[in-house]
Amino acid sequence: MQSILCSDVRTNPLIRETHYLYKIVETYRHTVDSFDALESCHYFSSVEEVREVTRPWAEAFLSHVRARYSPASSLVLKYVGLTQLYPALAELLPDARLILIVRDPKDTIGSLIEVGKKSAEQGKRNNFPSVTDKLISFYRSFYEPSLSCRESSFRARLHLVRYEDLVRDPASEIARLEDFTGLSLRGFNPDGEWSRQQVDFAKDRENNNPWITELNGGAVSESRLGRYREVMSEAEAAGIERACAHIMDAFGYRSSAERTTGQPEPKLETCETKSFRTSADNSCT
């Protein structure tokens, strides 16, 4: 996704994840959520004042990055943890457009188990040894904040992309991304190596970074679809589907019991995404 968006020459090149912006948003969200418990009244008169003080901090960082990659007029920034903070990020940066890429929870959790296995093989701690309630909750924590925020202004700035749709039909998904972002992305070559990027994925692989796969930096591929079957049992997969049923329903995924063998999910724009598509005027929760 990041490589697609960075293919527009008006953006920054593909760079490492933005930990700094994450910390700004995390500080804001924590202060707002714990306003009374932290006795923040000694420093701020209201939650709104917290926002007024923090927003220039975030905007100053973005201005710095934009100047660093001049003449970039649009920034493409990524940090996986920011997904958990999307409603707060939207409050701080009202002009930001947010892209939420989702994947079948079984495959996502399966990938985390593979990361844990690679870490263990290197003598490091394995944080994802098997399918557990804790790991399932970890997966859910990335999507539930956006699902529970029904504010129409937030939903209007949030664009959903399913990983499966992207790797099966890149052209259609890229066209949707162009409509949402206003970027020119037709120059992206899904069959070639990533262009305009400053991350050395080959070196990451040499250093045995467990989070980097053979797909990083290369062509769009369907090769990792359904990989969960290699690391978990059918019973474990069914347990994930039960625990993540609300997320699967919201994003148009069908359970194994509902799916005809070998038949892919319907395209997102034609399937029912009841929880995600429904907007209301109440505040984020």
N, C-alpha and C positions, 0 to 999 in steps of 0.2 A: 504493500500500500504506500509506504513512504517513498519508495523508488518511483512509483507512478506519479505521485504528486510533485516530486522534485524534478520530473522530466521537463517541466515548464521552466524556461530560462529566467523567468521573472521571479522565481523562488530561490531560496538558498539551496546549495547542494545537499545531498543526503549526509547527515552528520549523526554523531552519537546521541543517545537519549538525553533529554533535558531534565536532569536531576534538579537543577537550580529552580526552575519554574515549578516543579513538583513541590519542593519545600516551601515555596511562597504560598501556593494554594493550600497545602496541608496545614500550614500555620494559620491561615485565614479560617479554614473550615473548623479546625480544632478550637480556635478562640471563639468562634460563633456558637458552635455546638455546646461549649462548656462555659458560656459567658458568665453565669452566676457562680459556678463551682470554682472557676479560676479567679473570682473576685476582680474581673476585668473592669468593673465599674470604677476602680481606682485609676484606670488608664483611658477608658473610653466611656462616653455617655450613653452609647447605644450600639446595637449591632450594625446599624447603618454607618456609624462613625468608624467602626472597625473596617468596613468596606472602603470608606472614603480614604482612610489612611493607607490601606494595603494596595489599593488599585494603582496608585502612582508607582509603587515599588515594582509591581508586575509589569506595568507599561514601560518603565525605565529599562528593565531587563530586555524586553522585546525590542526597544529602540536600539539598545546596545548591539543585540544580535543582528538586527537589520543593517546597522552601519558596518558591522564586521563583514557582512556578506553583500555589501553594496555592489551593484545597484538593485538588489532584491527589493521588490515592492510587496511581496507576500512571503510569510514565513511558514514553513512546514516543520512542525516540531512534534516529537513523539516521546512519551515515557509511559510504559504500560500501566504504572500506578496511577497516572492521571485519570484513567478510565473510571476509577473508583470515585474520583472527585469531580466528575463532569458538571453536576449541578452547581457546585461551588465555583468552578472555573468559569462557567457561563455568567455567574453573578459578577465576578471580578473583571472579566473581559467581555463586555457586551457586544463587541464586534467580531469576536472569534467564531469560527465555524468548526463544529466538532464532528469528527467521523468515528463511528463505532463499528469496528469490524468484529463480527461474531463467527463462531464456528461450532459445529456439533459438540456439545459438552463432553461426549465420550472421547472424541479425538483430542480435544484440548487437554483433558485430564490424562489421557494416554500419553500425550507429548510431555507433560510434566513428569510423569513416571519415568519416561525415557531420560529426561534431564537428570532426575535423581539417580538413575542407574549409572549414567556417565560420571556424575560427581563421585559416587561411591567407588567406581573403578579407579579414580584418581586419588583415592584416599581421603576424599573430602566428605563432609556431612551430607547424607542423603535426606533432604527435606520432603521428598515425595516418594516414599518406599512402595506404596500400594494405594488402592482405592480405599479411602477412609472418609468418614463424615467430615473431618477437618479439611481434607483436600477438596471435597465437594463444596463446602462452605466457602473455601478460598475462591473457587471458580465463580460461585454465585455473587461474591462480593464485588466483582468487576462490573456486573450488569444490573444488579438490583437498584443501585442509586438512580440510574437513568430510567429504568422502568417505573420506579415509584414517583418520579418527578413528572406530574401531569400538566405542568404549566405550559400553556400553548406557545409562549415565546421561546421556551427552552426547546420544545419539540421541533419548532420551525428551524432551529439552528443545528439540529442533530440529524446526521445522515447515516443510515444503516447500510452496511455492506456485509453480505454473507460470504465467508471465505470460499465456500463450495461454488457459489455463483461466479465469483471472481476468477477462479482457476479454470472453470469449465467454459466460460464465455467472457473473456477479458474485455472484448470490444464493447459489449453492451454495458458492462459495469463502468468502464472508463467514460462512456458517453454520459452516464448518470452522474459520475463524479464531476465532469465538466459542467453540467447544468447546475450542480450544487455549489461548486467552488468558483466558477468563472475562470478557471485556469485552462490553458491550452495543453491538452494531454495526448493528442493524437500522435505525437512523435514518439510516444513510448512504444518500445518493441517488446512484446511479451515473449518472444522467442530468443531474445538476445540477452547479453549481460547488462547489468544495471549501469546506466550512464549517470553523470553528474553526481558522483558520490565520493566521499572522503573517508570511508570506513574500509579498512583492509580486512575483509572477511577471510581471505586466504591465511593471513597471519593469525587471525582468531582461531581458525581451525588447527593451525600448527601448534598453537598454545593450548589446544584441547578445551576451548571454551564450550562448556556443555550446552549452552543456549544456542549455539550456532550450528546449523545443519548444512548439508550439501546444497540446499536450495538458496541460501543467502547469497545474493549477488548474481544469481543466474536466472534462467528462463522460468516463466510461470509454469507450474506443473501440477498435475492431479495426483502425483505419486503418493502423497501422504494422506489421501482420503481413505477413511476406514482403517487406518493403522492401529486403532485402539484394539482390534482383535488380536494383535500380536502380544499385548501386555496385560490383558485382563480377560476374565471369564465372561460367559454370557450372563451369568447371574450378577456379576459386578456391573456389567453394562446396563442391565435392566434396573439395578438399584440407582445408578446415576440418572437414568431417564425418569424414574419416579421422583427423585429428589429435585430434579431440575425441570419438572414438567411445566411449570409456569413460564420458565425462560424459553423452553422449546416451543411452547404454544405461542408466546409473544413474537418469536422470530420465525415462525412458520415451519418449524421442524416437526416431523412426525416420528412417533416412536417406532421401534423395530416391529412391534405387533401390528402397527397400522400401515407399514410400508410394504409394497410388493417387492419381492426380491429383485435386486438389480435396477430398480426404478429410482431415479434421483428425486430429490425434493423438487416441488414446483417452484418456478421462479418467484422471487420475493414479491414482485409487484403484482402477481396474480394470485398469491395465496392469502389466506386470512391471517393477519397478524393483529389479533384483537387487542391484546393488552398494550402493544407498542403503538398501534395506530390511533387508539382512543386518546383524545386530549381533553383536558378540562381546565378550568381557570383557577383551581386551588393551588396552593403553594407547594414547593418541593417538600417531601417528607424524608 
